[in-house]
Amino acid sequence: MALKTKMKCPLCEGKAKLTKITTKLFNGLIVLNDEPVYECIKCGEKFATGKMVDASVKKAKEAFTFKRQIISTGGSLGITFPSDLSEYYGLNQGTRVSIIPKNKNTIEIITQKN
């Protein structure tokens, strides 16, 4: 995506230059480095275009995708959860969850709080 190096600030109409920032989502569970934003030289406001936001959302979704192989455990099948995901959702051994089939390719997992 080709970005303009300068733009007009939507707040004060001052000149804004293209810069990069680090964005932390979900209490730092997802970190997006070198995300492009515009920063106004006059008022200091930082902003992004719709295309920039769309690209960041796509990057965040990719970063928040955990790929796991299904394992065999006893007579059942299981999926392991990464430790940071388990910590974020408060999952521990014995935590009860609801597994809801959505369609042939989607399963929703809902944690049940005690």
Phi, psi and omega in degrees: 000119178276126182248146174291142180281337178226152181207165177271136179292131180289344180269305187249356182065017174285177179279135178241139180249154178285132178218179179232144180226167172257129180247129178249128180242155178052054179056036177087003178296324176244127178239122177253112181269150174057043177280127181286136173214162174260140177236125181288130179289330184279307186252350178084359180298139176251136181209164181225155175278167178302319180295323179294318179295315179302318179294321179293319178297317178299317179296320179294318179298319178294322180290333183262017177260123179250119180261128181224149172270145174286135181247162176263130179223107186065229178264011183239177174250153181216164176232134176272150178250135176299148185299321181292326177290318177299317180295315181301318182268000178069036180271132176225167175302130181097348176298133179269140178228156172257134178248118186241114175291128179261315175199190184299337185243001186228131174235133177258135177245123181244126178281145179251116180280140179283000000 
